[in-house]
Amino acid sequence: MSEGEREGEAGRPAVRVHGLWKRFGEQIAVSGIDLVLPAGRFVGLVGPNGAGKTTTLSMITGLLRPDQGTVEIAGHDVWRDPAAVKARIGVLPEGLRLFERLSGRELLSYTGRLRGVPGAEVDKRATQLLDVLDLAGAQHKLVVDYSTGMRKKIGLAAALLHNPEVLFLDEPFEGVDPVSAQTIRGVLERYTASGATVVFSSHVMELVESLCDWVAVMAAGRIRADGPLAEVRGEAPSLQEAFLQLVGAGGRSAGTDLDWLGGGGR
């Protein structure tokens, strides 16, 4: 999608979620959430482990069918018009499975052609992405031999190759070294500056606070707060402190319950 098209659709939310539920047996993973994510922003979906972040993103991106509720991306219903939605989104899920017996360049070439991008344009974009993400030297190396950081970067390149309107990332910095993390961060900041939207999940508050301008806080399958970063943080000195208050963990302490720990004794 061109910058002009994005500007023309600036008034429309990137994502609209209504009444979203998901159960796994007796466990309620997502409990009837409503959420509207603005377009052209860097959005953080934050919460403790087990909050329902990955389940929510999987349903929003069409990877997991909800029990109830609707999801619209760029005005298109995810389940009624999946082809239109998938053409407009890029996804980098947690634990991404890649075609490991392809080289990095072959993976991008295959992904781009699968997306319907003309071959010459795929090759041009692949070259640029490999260069920007510092993968040019490893472009002919098999993905199976890539490090964790390299796999995250080639996965990000594949998700960006067709120039999506909304990019969804699940824990994109998990297990990534500081150099690779800085490279990924620079690419994402350039991407949102063009008017596109990034939605990423994380439980690292410092990272979210430094990157995002809009935040949704999730705990126990529910949205506890959402809005501009400054609004969600409120009077708290940091997003971390606001988050602990929102999820009810502010008073939790190791205290004397572990008074046996330390000192070398048994």
C-alpha positions in Angstrom: 0.0 0.0 0.0 1.3 3.4 -0.9 1.8 6.3 1.5 -0.9 8.2 -0.3 -3.4 5.4 0.2 -2.5 5.2 3.9 -3.0 9.0 4.3 -6.4 8.7 2.6 -7.5 6.1 5.2 -6.0 7.9 8.2 -9.3 8.3 9.9 -10.1 4.6 10.0 -8.8 2.4 12.8 -6.1 -0.2 12.0 -7.8 -2.8 14.1 -11.3 -3.1 15.6 -12.1 -5.9 18.0 -15.5 -6.5 19.5 -16.6 -9.1 22.0 -13.7 -11.5 21.4 -13.8 -14.8 23.4 -11.6 -17.8 23.4 -11.8 -20.9 25.6 -9.5 -23.9 25.8 -11.6 -26.5 27.7 -12.4 -25.0 31.1 -9.7 -22.3 30.7 -10.9 -18.9 29.4 -7.9 -17.4 27.6 -9.6 -14.3 26.2 -12.7 -12.9 28.0 -14.9 -10.8 25.7 -12.5 -8.0 24.9 -13.3 -4.8 22.9 -10.4 -2.9 21.4 -9.8 -0.2 18.8 -6.2 0.3 17.7 -5.4 3.5 15.8 -3.8 3.6 12.4 -0.3 4.9 11.9 0.9 4.3 15.4 3.4 2.0 17.3 1.0 0.0 19.4 2.1 -2.2 22.3 0.0 -5.0 23.7 1.5 -5.7 27.1 0.7 -8.1 29.9 2.2 -10.8 32.1 2.9 -14.3 30.9 -0.4 -16.1 30.4 -2.4 -12.8 30.0 -3.8 -13.9 26.6 -1.7 -11.7 24.4 -0.6 -14.4 21.9 -4.1 -15.9 21.8 -5.5 -12.4 21.0 -3.0 -11.7 18.3 -3.6 -15.1 16.8 -7.3 -14.4 16.5 -6.8 -10.9 15.2 -4.5 -12.1 12.4 -6.7 -15.1 11.4 -4.5 -17.8 12.8 -7.0 -18.9 15.4 -10.7 -18.9 15.1 -12.5 -17.1 18.1 -15.4 -18.7 19.9 -17.3 -15.4 19.7 -16.6 -11.9 18.5 -15.5 -10.0 15.4 -12.3 -8.6 14.2 -11.8 -6.0 11.4 -8.5 -4.9 10.0 -8.4 -1.9 7.8 -12.2 -2.1 7.5 -12.2 -5.8 6.4 -13.6 -8.6 8.5 -10.9 -11.1 9.3 -13.1 -14.2 9.0 -15.6 -13.0 6.3 -12.9 -11.5 4.0 -9.7 -13.3 4.8 -8.0 -12.8 1.5 -8.4 -9.0 1.7 -7.1 -9.0 5.3 -4.1 -11.2 4.6 -3.1 -9.0 1.7 -2.9 -6.0 4.1 -1.1 -7.5 7.0 2.3 -8.9 7.9 2.8 -11.3 10.8 5.8 -12.4 12.8 4.4 -14.9 15.3 6.2 -16.2 18.3 8.0 -19.5 17.5 7.8 -18.8 13.8 8.4 -21.9 11.6 10.4 -21.1 8.6 11.4 -23.1 5.5 14.8 -24.0 7.0 16.3 -25.7 3.9 16.0 -22.5 1.9 18.7 -19.8 2.1 17.6 -16.4 3.4 17.4 -14.9 -0.1 15.5 -17.9 -1.4 13.0 -17.6 1.5 12.3 -14.0 0.6 12.1 -14.8 -3.1 9.5 -17.6 -2.4 7.5 -15.5 0.1 7.3 -12.5 -2.2 6.2 -14.5 -5.2 3.7 -16.3 -3.0 2.3 -12.9 -2.1 1.9 -12.0 -5.8 4.7 -9.4 -6.0 6.3 -9.3 -9.4 9.7 -11.2 -9.5 11.9 -8.2 -10.3 10.3 -6.2 -7.5 10.7 -9.1 -5.1 14.4 -9.3 -5.9 14.8 -5.5 -5.4 13.0 -5.4 -2.1 14.8 -8.5 -0.9 18.2 -7.0 -1.6 17.2 -3.8 0.3 15.8 -5.7 3.3 18.8 -8.0 3.5 21.1 -5.0 3.5 19.2 -2.9 6.0 18.8 -5.9 8.4 22.5 -6.7 8.1 21.8 -10.1 6.5 23.5 -9.5 3.2 26.5 -11.5 4.2 24.3 -14.5 5.2 21.8 -14.3 2.3 23.0 -17.6 0.7 23.3 -19.4 4.0 20.5 -21.9 4.9 18.0 -20.6 7.4 18.5 -23.7 9.6 22.0 -22.4 10.3 20.8 -18.9 11.3 21.1 -17.7 14.9 17.9 -16.7 16.9 18.5 -13.0 16.1 19.0 -13.8 12.4 15.9 -15.9 12.2 13.9 -13.0 13.8 15.3 -10.6 11.2 14.6 -12.8 8.2 11.1 -13.4 9.5 10.6 -9.7 9.8 11.9 -9.2 6.3 9.4 -11.8 5.0 6.6 -10.1 6.9 7.5 -6.7 5.4 8.2 -7.8 1.8 4.7 -7.1 0.4 4.6 -3.7 2.2 1.7 -4.4 4.5 -0.6 -1.8 6.0 -0.5 -3.4 9.5 2.4 -5.4 10.9 1.8 -7.8 13.9 4.7 -8.9 16.0 4.6 -11.4 18.9 7.6 -10.9 21.2 9.8 -9.7 18.4 12.8 -9.0 20.6 12.7 -12.2 22.7 16.1 -13.9 22.6 17.6 -11.3 20.3 21.0 -9.8 21.0 21.3 -6.0 21.5 22.8 -5.3 18.0 20.0 -7.2 16.2 17.4 -5.6 18.5 18.6 -2.2 17.5 18.5 -3.1 13.9 15.0 -4.4 14.1 14.0 -1.3 16.1 15.3 1.0 13.4 13.4 -0.8 10.6 10.2 -0.6 12.6 10.5 3.1 13.4 11.1 3.8 9.7 8.1 1.7 8.8 5.7 3.5 11.2 7.1 6.9 10.0 5.6 6.1 6.6 2.1 5.9 8.1 1.9 2.2 8.6 0.9 0.5 11.9 2.9 -1.8 14.1 1.2 -3.9 16.8 3.5 -5.9 19.0 3.2 -7.9 22.2 5.7 -7.8 25.0 6.0 -8.2 28.7 9.1 -5.9 28.8 7.7 -2.6 30.0 10.9 -0.6 29.4 11.0 -1.7 25.8 7.3 -0.8 25.2 7.8 2.6 26.9 10.7 3.5 24.7 9.1 2.4 21.4 5.3 2.8 21.6 3.0 5.8 21.6 -0.2 3.8 22.2 -0.6 0.9 24.7 -3.2 -1.7 25.7 -2.6 -3.5 29.0 -3.9 -7.1 29.2 -4.3 -9.4 32.2 -6.3 -12.6 32.8 -7.8 -12.4 29.3 -9.1 -8.9 29.8 -8.1 -5.4 28.7 -7.3 -3.4 31.8 -6.4 -0.1 30.1 -5.8 1.2 26.6 -4.9 4.5 25.1 -2.0 6.8 24.4 1.1 5.9 26.4 1.0 9.0 28.6 -2.7 8.4 29.4 -2.2 4.8 30.4 0.9 5.7 32.5 -1.0 8.5 34.2 0.7 9.8 37.4 2.9 6.7 37.7 6.7 7.4 37.3 7.0 4.7 34.7 4.9 2.3 32.6 6.2 -0.5 34.7 4.7 1.0 37.9 1.4 1.7 36.1 1.3 -1.8 34.8 1.9 -3.3 38.2 -1.0 -1.3 39.6 -3.3 -2.2 36.8 -2.7 -6.0 37.1 -2.9 -5.9 40.9 0.7 -6.9 41.5 1.8 -3.7 43.3 1.9 -5.2 46.7 3.4 -8.6 45.9 6.7 -9.3 47.5 9.1 -12.1 48.3 8.9 -10.9 52.0 9.9 -13.4 54.6 8.3 -16.4 52.8 11.7 -17.2 51.5 13.7 -16.5 54.6 15.5 -19.9 54.2 16.9 -18.8 50.8 20.6 -17.7 50.7 23.5 -17.9 53.1 24.6 -21.2 51.8 22.6 -23.2 54.4 20.1 -26.0 53.8 
